[in-house]
Amino acid sequence: MAKREYTPHQQNIISNYYQHLDTILLGRVQELVSQIYLAQTERQRQSLWKRVEKALLKLKIPDFIRQHILQKKDVELLAKNLEEWMRSK
């Protein structure tokens, strides 16, 4: 498979995406917090928590914090931590 050639404009877009990936992921977690609050079934909540786990892994949140949040599955705990992460960003 041939290596894909990107235009300078495309390269700039890709570069900006990776420079701001942590901000993008924090925004995604914010949306997930809202969706978890509004979820009506346990199945929806479980699916959303799996997405939270993937986002926290990509954000490279320390294991002990990530595991604590995921064990509790407390959306308020997640929101408080998210607030701290947003402030430190």
Phi and psi restraints in degrees (range 20) as a CNS / XPLOR table:
assign (resid 1 and name C) (resid 2 and name N)
       (resid 2 and name CA) (resid 2 and name C) 1.0 -75.6 20.0 2
assign (resid 2 and name N) (resid 2 and name CA)
       (resid 2 and name C) (resid 3 and name N) 1.0 146.2 20.0 2
assign (resid 2 and name C) (resid 3 and name N)
       (resid 3 and name CA) (resid 3 and name C) 1.0 -71.1 20.0 2
assign (resid 3 and name N) (resid 3 and name CA)
       (resid 3 and name C) (resid 4 and name N) 1.0 135.3 20.0 2
assign (resid 3 and name C) (resid 4 and name N)
       (resid 4 and name CA) (resid 4 and name C) 1.0 -78.5 20.0 2
assign (resid 4 and name N) (resid 4 and name CA)
       (resid 4 and name C) (resid 5 and name N) 1.0 136.9 20.0 2
assign (resid 4 and name C) (resid 5 and name N)
       (resid 5 and name CA) (resid 5 and name C) 1.0 -96.4 20.0 2
assign (resid 5 and name N) (resid 5 and name CA)
       (resid 5 and name C) (resid 6 and name N) 1.0 129.2 20.0 2
assign (resid 5 and name C) (resid 6 and name N)
       (resid 6 and name CA) (resid 6 and name C) 1.0 -108.4 20.0 2
assign (resid 6 and name N) (resid 6 and name CA)
       (resid 6 and name C) (resid 7 and name N) 1.0 144.2 20.0 2
assign (resid 6 and name C) (resid 7 and name N)
       (resid 7 and name CA) (resid 7 and name C) 1.0 -70.5 20.0 2
assign (resid 7 and name N) (resid 7 and name CA)
       (resid 7 and name C) (resid 8 and name N) 1.0 160.9 20.0 2
assign (resid 7 and name C) (resid 8 and name N)
       (resid 8 and name CA) (resid 8 and name C) 1.0 -56.5 20.0 2
assign (resid 8 and name N) (resid 8 and name CA)
       (resid 8 and name C) (resid 9 and name N) 1.0 -36.3 20.0 2
assign (resid 8 and name C) (resid 9 and name N)
       (resid 9 and name CA) (resid 9 and name C) 1.0 -64.1 20.0 2
assign (resid 9 and name N) (resid 9 and name CA)
       (resid 9 and name C) (resid 10 and name N) 1.0 -45.6 20.0 2
assign (resid 9 and name C) (resid 10 and name N)
       (resid 10 and name CA) (resid 10 and name C) 1.0 -63.2 20.0 2
assign (resid 10 and name N) (resid 10 and name CA)
       (resid 10 and name C) (resid 11 and name N) 1.0 -40.2 20.0 2
assign (resid 10 and name C) (resid 11 and name N)
       (resid 11 and name CA) (resid 11 and name C) 1.0 -61.4 20.0 2
assign (resid 11 and name N) (resid 11 and name CA)
       (resid 11 and name C) (resid 12 and name N) 1.0 -39.0 20.0 2
assign (resid 11 and name C) (resid 12 and name N)
       (resid 12 and name CA) (resid 12 and name C) 1.0 -65.4 20.0 2
assign (resid 12 and name N) (resid 12 and name CA)
       (resid 12 and name C) (resid 13 and name N) 1.0 -42.3 20.0 2
assign (resid 12 and name C) (resid 13 and name N)
       (resid 13 and name CA) (resid 13 and name C) 1.0 -62.4 20.0 2
assign (resid 13 and name N) (resid 13 and name CA)
       (resid 13 and name C) (resid 14 and name N) 1.0 -46.2 20.0 2
assign (resid 13 and name C) (resid 14 and name N)
       (resid 14 and name CA) (resid 14 and name C) 1.0 -62.4 20.0 2
assign (resid 14 and name N) (resid 14 and name CA)
       (resid 14 and name C) (resid 15 and name N) 1.0 -43.8 20.0 2
assign (resid 14 and name C) (resid 15 and name N)
       (resid 15 and name CA) (resid 15 and name C) 1.0 -61.2 20.0 2
assign (resid 15 and name N) (resid 15 and name CA)
       (resid 15 and name C) (resid 16 and name N) 1.0 -45.4 20.0 2
assign (resid 15 and name C) (resid 16 and name N)
       (resid 16 and name CA) (resid 16 and name C) 1.0 -63.0 20.0 2
assign (resid 16 and name N) (resid 16 and name CA)
       (resid 16 and name C) (resid 17 and name N) 1.0 -38.5 20.0 2
assign (resid 16 and name C) (resid 17 and name N)
       (resid 17 and name CA) (resid 17 and name C) 1.0 -58.4 20.0 2
assign (resid 17 and name N) (resid 17 and name CA)
       (resid 17 and name C) (resid 18 and name N) 1.0 -49.1 20.0 2
assign (resid 17 and name C) (resid 18 and name N)
       (resid 18 and name CA) (resid 18 and name C) 1.0 -71.6 20.0 2
assign (resid 18 and name N) (resid 18 and name CA)
       (resid 18 and name C) (resid 19 and name N) 1.0 -28.8 20.0 2
assign (resid 18 and name C) (resid 19 and name N)
       (resid 19 and name CA) (resid 19 and name C) 1.0 -67.7 20.0 2
assign (resid 19 and name N) (resid 19 and name CA)
       (resid 19 and name C) (resid 20 and name N) 1.0 -32.0 20.0 2
assign (resid 19 and name C) (resid 20 and name N)
       (resid 20 and name CA) (resid 20 and name C) 1.0 -109.3 20.0 2
assign (resid 20 and name N) (resid 20 and name CA)
       (resid 20 and name C) (resid 21 and name N) 1.0 17.6 20.0 2
assign (resid 20 and name C) (resid 21 and name N)
       (resid 21 and name CA) (resid 21 and name C) 1.0 -58.9 20.0 2
assign (resid 21 and name N) (resid 21 and name CA)
       (resid 21 and name C) (resid 22 and name N) 1.0 -41.3 20.0 2
assign (resid 21 and name C) (resid 22 and name N)
       (resid 22 and name CA) (resid 22 and name C) 1.0 -63.6 20.0 2
assign (resid 22 and name N) (resid 22 and name CA)
       (resid 22 and name C) (resid 23 and name N) 1.0 -39.1 20.0 2
assign (resid 22 and name C) (resid 23 and name N)
       (resid 23 and name CA) (resid 23 and name C) 1.0 -66.2 20.0 2
assign (resid 23 and name N) (resid 23 and name CA)
       (resid 23 and name C) (resid 24 and name N) 1.0 -40.3 20.0 2
assign (resid 23 and name C) (resid 24 and name N)
       (resid 24 and name CA) (resid 24 and name C) 1.0 -62.6 20.0 2
assign (resid 24 and name N) (resid 24 and name CA)
       (resid 24 and name C) (resid 25 and name N) 1.0 -44.7 20.0 2
assign (resid 24 and name C) (resid 25 and name N)
       (resid 25 and name CA) (resid 25 and name C) 1.0 -67.0 20.0 2
assign (resid 25 and name N) (resid 25 and name CA)
       (resid 25 and name C) (resid 26 and name N) 1.0 -38.3 20.0 2
assign (resid 25 and name C) (resid 26 and name N)
       (resid 26 and name CA) (resid 26 and name C) 1.0 -62.5 20.0 2
assign (resid 26 and name N) (resid 26 and name CA)
       (resid 26 and name C) (resid 27 and name N) 1.0 -39.5 20.0 2
assign (resid 26 and name C) (resid 27 and name N)
       (resid 27 and name CA) (resid 27 and name C) 1.0 -63.1 20.0 2
assign (resid 27 and name N) (resid 27 and name CA)
       (resid 27 and name C) (resid 28 and name N) 1.0 -39.0 20.0 2
assign (resid 27 and name C) (resid 28 and name N)
       (resid 28 and name CA) (resid 28 and name C) 1.0 -64.1 20.0 2
assign (resid 28 and name N) (resid 28 and name CA)
       (resid 28 and name C) (resid 29 and name N) 1.0 -41.0 20.0 2
assign (resid 28 and name C) (resid 29 and name N)
       (resid 29 and name CA) (resid 29 and name C) 1.0 -65.9 20.0 2
assign (resid 29 and name N) (resid 29 and name CA)
       (resid 29 and name C) (resid 30 and name N) 1.0 -37.5 20.0 2
assign (resid 29 and name C) (resid 30 and name N)
       (resid 30 and name CA) (resid 30 and name C) 1.0 -58.4 20.0 2
assign (resid 30 and name N) (resid 30 and name CA)
       (resid 30 and name C) (resid 31 and name N) 1.0 -44.9 20.0 2
assign (resid 30 and name C) (resid 31 and name N)
       (resid 31 and name CA) (resid 31 and name C) 1.0 -63.0 20.0 2
assign (resid 31 and name N) (resid 31 and name CA)
       (resid 31 and name C) (resid 32 and name N) 1.0 -39.0 20.0 2
assign (resid 31 and name C) (resid 32 and name N)
       (resid 32 and name CA) (resid 32 and name C) 1.0 -66.2 20.0 2
assign (resid 32 and name N) (resid 32 and name CA)
       (resid 32 and name C) (resid 33 and name N) 1.0 -36.9 20.0 2
assign (resid 32 and name C) (resid 33 and name N)
       (resid 33 and name CA) (resid 33 and name C) 1.0 -58.8 20.0 2
assign (resid 33 and name N) (resid 33 and name CA)
       (resid 33 and name C) (resid 34 and name N) 1.0 -46.6 20.0 2
assign (resid 33 and name C) (resid 34 and name N)
       (resid 34 and name CA) (resid 34 and name C) 1.0 -61.8 20.0 2
assign (resid 34 and name N) (resid 34 and name CA)
       (resid 34 and name C) (resid 35 and name N) 1.0 -43.6 20.0 2
assign (resid 34 and name C) (resid 35 and name N)
       (resid 35 and name CA) (resid 35 and name C) 1.0 -66.0 20.0 2
assign (resid 35 and name N) (resid 35 and name CA)
       (resid 35 and name C) (resid 36 and name N) 1.0 -36.2 20.0 2
assign (resid 35 and name C) (resid 36 and name N)
       (resid 36 and name CA) (resid 36 and name C) 1.0 -65.5 20.0 2
assign (resid 36 and name N) (resid 36 and name CA)
       (resid 36 and name C) (resid 37 and name N) 1.0 -42.3 20.0 2
assign (resid 36 and name C) (resid 37 and name N)
       (resid 37 and name CA) (resid 37 and name C) 1.0 -57.2 20.0 2
assign (resid 37 and name N) (resid 37 and name CA)
       (resid 37 and name C) (resid 38 and name N) 1.0 -38.2 20.0 2
assign (resid 37 and name C) (resid 38 and name N)
       (resid 38 and name CA) (resid 38 and name C) 1.0 -91.3 20.0 2
assign (resid 38 and name N) (resid 38 and name CA)
       (resid 38 and name C) (resid 39 and name N) 1.0 -8.6 20.0 2
assign (resid 38 and name C) (resid 39 and name N)
       (resid 39 and name CA) (resid 39 and name C) 1.0 -61.2 20.0 2
assign (resid 39 and name N) (resid 39 and name CA)
       (resid 39 and name C) (resid 40 and name N) 1.0 136.8 20.0 2
assign (resid 39 and name C) (resid 40 and name N)
       (resid 40 and name CA) (resid 40 and name C) 1.0 -99.2 20.0 2
assign (resid 40 and name N) (resid 40 and name CA)
       (resid 40 and name C) (resid 41 and name N) 1.0 -22.5 20.0 2
assign (resid 40 and name C) (resid 41 and name N)
       (resid 41 and name CA) (resid 41 and name C) 1.0 -120.9 20.0 2
assign (resid 41 and name N) (resid 41 and name CA)
       (resid 41 and name C) (resid 42 and name N) 1.0 158.2 20.0 2
assign (resid 41 and name C) (resid 42 and name N)
       (resid 42 and name CA) (resid 42 and name C) 1.0 -65.0 20.0 2
assign (resid 42 and name N) (resid 42 and name CA)
       (resid 42 and name C) (resid 43 and name N) 1.0 -34.3 20.0 2
assign (resid 42 and name C) (resid 43 and name N)
       (resid 43 and name CA) (resid 43 and name C) 1.0 -63.0 20.0 2
assign (resid 43 and name N) (resid 43 and name CA)
       (resid 43 and name C) (resid 44 and name N) 1.0 -41.4 20.0 2
assign (resid 43 and name C) (resid 44 and name N)
       (resid 44 and name CA) (resid 44 and name C) 1.0 -63.2 20.0 2
assign (resid 44 and name N) (resid 44 and name CA)
       (resid 44 and name C) (resid 45 and name N) 1.0 -44.1 20.0 2
assign (resid 44 and name C) (resid 45 and name N)
       (resid 45 and name CA) (resid 45 and name C) 1.0 -61.3 20.0 2
assign (resid 45 and name N) (resid 45 and name CA)
       (resid 45 and name C) (resid 46 and name N) 1.0 -43.9 20.0 2
assign (resid 45 and name C) (resid 46 and name N)
       (resid 46 and name CA) (resid 46 and name C) 1.0 -60.4 20.0 2
assign (resid 46 and name N) (resid 46 and name CA)
       (resid 46 and name C) (resid 47 and name N) 1.0 -43.4 20.0 2
assign (resid 46 and name C) (resid 47 and name N)
       (resid 47 and name CA) (resid 47 and name C) 1.0 -62.8 20.0 2
assign (resid 47 and name N) (resid 47 and name CA)
       (resid 47 and name C) (resid 48 and name N) 1.0 -42.2 20.0 2
assign (resid 47 and name C) (resid 48 and name N)
       (resid 48 and name CA) (resid 48 and name C) 1.0 -67.1 20.0 2
assign (resid 48 and name N) (resid 48 and name CA)
       (resid 48 and name C) (resid 49 and name N) 1.0 -38.9 20.0 2
assign (resid 48 and name C) (resid 49 and name N)
       (resid 49 and name CA) (resid 49 and name C) 1.0 -65.6 20.0 2
assign (resid 49 and name N) (resid 49 and name CA)
       (resid 49 and name C) (resid 50 and name N) 1.0 -32.7 20.0 2
assign (resid 49 and name C) (resid 50 and name N)
       (resid 50 and name CA) (resid 50 and name C) 1.0 -64.8 20.0 2
assign (resid 50 and name N) (resid 50 and name CA)
       (resid 50 and name C) (resid 51 and name N) 1.0 -38.7 20.0 2
assign (resid 50 and name C) (resid 51 and name N)
       (resid 51 and name CA) (resid 51 and name C) 1.0 -67.7 20.0 2
assign (resid 51 and name N) (resid 51 and name CA)
       (resid 51 and name C) (resid 52 and name N) 1.0 -36.5 20.0 2
assign (resid 51 and name C) (resid 52 and name N)
       (resid 52 and name CA) (resid 52 and name C) 1.0 -62.1 20.0 2
assign (resid 52 and name N) (resid 52 and name CA)
       (resid 52 and name C) (resid 53 and name N) 1.0 -44.2 20.0 2
assign (resid 52 and name C) (resid 53 and name N)
       (resid 53 and name CA) (resid 53 and name C) 1.0 -58.8 20.0 2
assign (resid 53 and name N) (resid 53 and name CA)
       (resid 53 and name C) (resid 54 and name N) 1.0 -45.1 20.0 2
assign (resid 53 and name C) (resid 54 and name N)
       (resid 54 and name CA) (resid 54 and name C) 1.0 -62.5 20.0 2
assign (resid 54 and name N) (resid 54 and name CA)
       (resid 54 and name C) (resid 55 and name N) 1.0 -41.4 20.0 2
assign (resid 54 and name C) (resid 55 and name N)
       (resid 55 and name CA) (resid 55 and name C) 1.0 -66.1 20.0 2
assign (resid 55 and name N) (resid 55 and name CA)
       (resid 55 and name C) (resid 56 and name N) 1.0 -41.1 20.0 2
assign (resid 55 and name C) (resid 56 and name N)
       (resid 56 and name CA) (resid 56 and name C) 1.0 -65.3 20.0 2
assign (resid 56 and name N) (resid 56 and name CA)
       (resid 56 and name C) (resid 57 and name N) 1.0 -35.3 20.0 2
assign (resid 56 and name C) (resid 57 and name N)
       (resid 57 and name CA) (resid 57 and name C) 1.0 -64.5 20.0 2
assign (resid 57 and name N) (resid 57 and name CA)
       (resid 57 and name C) (resid 58 and name N) 1.0 -44.1 20.0 2
assign (resid 57 and name C) (resid 58 and name N)
       (resid 58 and name CA) (resid 58 and name C) 1.0 -67.2 20.0 2
assign (resid 58 and name N) (resid 58 and name CA)
       (resid 58 and name C) (resid 59 and name N) 1.0 -30.3 20.0 2
assign (resid 58 and name C) (resid 59 and name N)
       (resid 59 and name CA) (resid 59 and name C) 1.0 -77.1 20.0 2
assign (resid 59 and name N) (resid 59 and name CA)
       (resid 59 and name C) (resid 60 and name N) 1.0 -9.2 20.0 2
assign (resid 59 and name C) (resid 60 and name N)
       (resid 60 and name CA) (resid 60 and name C) 1.0 59.8 20.0 2
assign (resid 60 and name N) (resid 60 and name CA)
       (resid 60 and name C) (resid 61 and name N) 1.0 43.1 20.0 2
assign (resid 60 and name C) (resid 61 and name N)
       (resid 61 and name CA) (resid 61 and name C) 1.0 -69.0 20.0 2
assign (resid 61 and name N) (resid 61 and name CA)
       (resid 61 and name C) (resid 62 and name N) 1.0 135.3 20.0 2
assign (resid 61 and name C) (resid 62 and name N)
       (resid 62 and name CA) (resid 62 and name C) 1.0 -52.0 20.0 2
assign (resid 62 and name N) (resid 62 and name CA)
       (resid 62 and name C) (resid 63 and name N) 1.0 142.0 20.0 2
assign (resid 62 and name C) (resid 63 and name N)
       (resid 63 and name CA) (resid 63 and name C) 1.0 -52.9 20.0 2
assign (resid 63 and name N) (resid 63 and name CA)
       (resid 63 and name C) (resid 64 and name N) 1.0 -44.5 20.0 2
assign (resid 63 and name C) (resid 64 and name N)
       (resid 64 and name CA) (resid 64 and name C) 1.0 -65.7 20.0 2
assign (resid 64 and name N) (resid 64 and name CA)
       (resid 64 and name C) (resid 65 and name N) 1.0 -34.5 20.0 2
assign (resid 64 and name C) (resid 65 and name N)
       (resid 65 and name CA) (resid 65 and name C) 1.0 -72.4 20.0 2
assign (resid 65 and name N) (resid 65 and name CA)
       (resid 65 and name C) (resid 66 and name N) 1.0 -46.7 20.0 2
assign (resid 65 and name C) (resid 66 and name N)
       (resid 66 and name CA) (resid 66 and name C) 1.0 -59.6 20.0 2
assign (resid 66 and name N) (resid 66 and name CA)
       (resid 66 and name C) (resid 67 and name N) 1.0 -46.8 20.0 2
assign (resid 66 and name C) (resid 67 and name N)
       (resid 67 and name CA) (resid 67 and name C) 1.0 -63.7 20.0 2
assign (resid 67 and name N) (resid 67 and name CA)
       (resid 67 and name C) (resid 68 and name N) 1.0 -39.8 20.0 2
assign (resid 67 and name C) (resid 68 and name N)
       (resid 68 and name CA) (resid 68 and name C) 1.0 -61.9 20.0 2
assign (resid 68 and name N) (resid 68 and name CA)
       (resid 68 and name C) (resid 69 and name N) 1.0 -46.4 20.0 2
assign (resid 68 and name C) (resid 69 and name N)
       (resid 69 and name CA) (resid 69 and name C) 1.0 -63.3 20.0 2
assign (resid 69 and name N) (resid 69 and name CA)
       (resid 69 and name C) (resid 70 and name N) 1.0 -43.6 20.0 2
assign (resid 69 and name C) (resid 70 and name N)
       (resid 70 and name CA) (resid 70 and name C) 1.0 -73.1 20.0 2
assign (resid 70 and name N) (resid 70 and name CA)
       (resid 70 and name C) (resid 71 and name N) 1.0 -29.6 20.0 2
assign (resid 70 and name C) (resid 71 and name N)
       (resid 71 and name CA) (resid 71 and name C) 1.0 -70.3 20.0 2
assign (resid 71 and name N) (resid 71 and name CA)
       (resid 71 and name C) (resid 72 and name N) 1.0 -44.3 20.0 2
assign (resid 71 and name C) (resid 72 and name N)
       (resid 72 and name CA) (resid 72 and name C) 1.0 -70.8 20.0 2
assign (resid 72 and name N) (resid 72 and name CA)
       (resid 72 and name C) (resid 73 and name N) 1.0 -35.2 20.0 2
assign (resid 72 and name C) (resid 73 and name N)
       (resid 73 and name CA) (resid 73 and name C) 1.0 48.4 20.0 2
assign (resid 73 and name N) (resid 73 and name CA)
       (resid 73 and name C) (resid 74 and name N) 1.0 45.2 20.0 2
assign (resid 73 and name C) (resid 74 and name N)
       (resid 74 and name CA) (resid 74 and name C) 1.0 -103.3 20.0 2
assign (resid 74 and name N) (resid 74 and name CA)
       (resid 74 and name C) (resid 75 and name N) 1.0 111.3 20.0 2
assign (resid 74 and name C) (resid 75 and name N)
       (resid 75 and name CA) (resid 75 and name C) 1.0 -65.3 20.0 2
assign (resid 75 and name N) (resid 75 and name CA)
       (resid 75 and name C) (resid 76 and name N) 1.0 -30.2 20.0 2
assign (resid 75 and name C) (resid 76 and name N)
       (resid 76 and name CA) (resid 76 and name C) 1.0 -68.4 20.0 2
assign (resid 76 and name N) (resid 76 and name CA)
       (resid 76 and name C) (resid 77 and name N) 1.0 -38.9 20.0 2
assign (resid 76 and name C) (resid 77 and name N)
       (resid 77 and name CA) (resid 77 and name C) 1.0 -63.1 20.0 2
assign (resid 77 and name N) (resid 77 and name CA)
       (resid 77 and name C) (resid 78 and name N) 1.0 -43.5 20.0 2
assign (resid 77 and name C) (resid 78 and name N)
       (resid 78 and name CA) (resid 78 and name C) 1.0 -61.4 20.0 2
assign (resid 78 and name N) (resid 78 and name CA)
       (resid 78 and name C) (resid 79 and name N) 1.0 -44.1 20.0 2
assign (resid 78 and name C) (resid 79 and name N)
       (resid 79 and name CA) (resid 79 and name C) 1.0 -63.4 20.0 2
assign (resid 79 and name N) (resid 79 and name CA)
       (resid 79 and name C) (resid 80 and name N) 1.0 -40.5 20.0 2
assign (resid 79 and name C) (resid 80 and name N)
       (resid 80 and name CA) (resid 80 and name C) 1.0 -64.4 20.0 2
assign (resid 80 and name N) (resid 80 and name CA)
       (resid 80 and name C) (resid 81 and name N) 1.0 -44.4 20.0 2
assign (resid 80 and name C) (resid 81 and name N)
       (resid 81 and name CA) (resid 81 and name C) 1.0 -64.7 20.0 2
assign (resid 81 and name N) (resid 81 and name CA)
       (resid 81 and name C) (resid 82 and name N) 1.0 -40.3 20.0 2
assign (resid 81 and name C) (resid 82 and name N)
       (resid 82 and name CA) (resid 82 and name C) 1.0 -61.3 20.0 2
assign (resid 82 and name N) (resid 82 and name CA)
       (resid 82 and name C) (resid 83 and name N) 1.0 -40.2 20.0 2
assign (resid 82 and name C) (resid 83 and name N)
       (resid 83 and name CA) (resid 83 and name C) 1.0 -59.7 20.0 2
assign (resid 83 and name N) (resid 83 and name CA)
       (resid 83 and name C) (resid 84 and name N) 1.0 -43.3 20.0 2
assign (resid 83 and name C) (resid 84 and name N)
       (resid 84 and name CA) (resid 84 and name C) 1.0 -63.2 20.0 2
assign (resid 84 and name N) (resid 84 and name CA)
       (resid 84 and name C) (resid 85 and name N) 1.0 -44.3 20.0 2
assign (resid 84 and name C) (resid 85 and name N)
       (resid 85 and name CA) (resid 85 and name C) 1.0 -64.0 20.0 2
assign (resid 85 and name N) (resid 85 and name CA)
       (resid 85 and name C) (resid 86 and name N) 1.0 -37.6 20.0 2
assign (resid 85 and name C) (resid 86 and name N)
       (resid 86 and name CA) (resid 86 and name C) 1.0 -67.3 20.0 2
assign (resid 86 and name N) (resid 86 and name CA)
       (resid 86 and name C) (resid 87 and name N) 1.0 -39.2 20.0 2
assign (resid 86 and name C) (resid 87 and name N)
       (resid 87 and name CA) (resid 87 and name C) 1.0 -65.3 20.0 2
assign (resid 87 and name N) (resid 87 and name CA)
       (resid 87 and name C) (resid 88 and name N) 1.0 -38.2 20.0 2
assign (resid 87 and name C) (resid 88 and name N)
       (resid 88 and name CA) (resid 88 and name C) 1.0 -79.4 20.0 2
assign (resid 88 and name N) (resid 88 and name CA)
       (resid 88 and name C) (resid 89 and name N) 1.0 -8.7 20.0 2
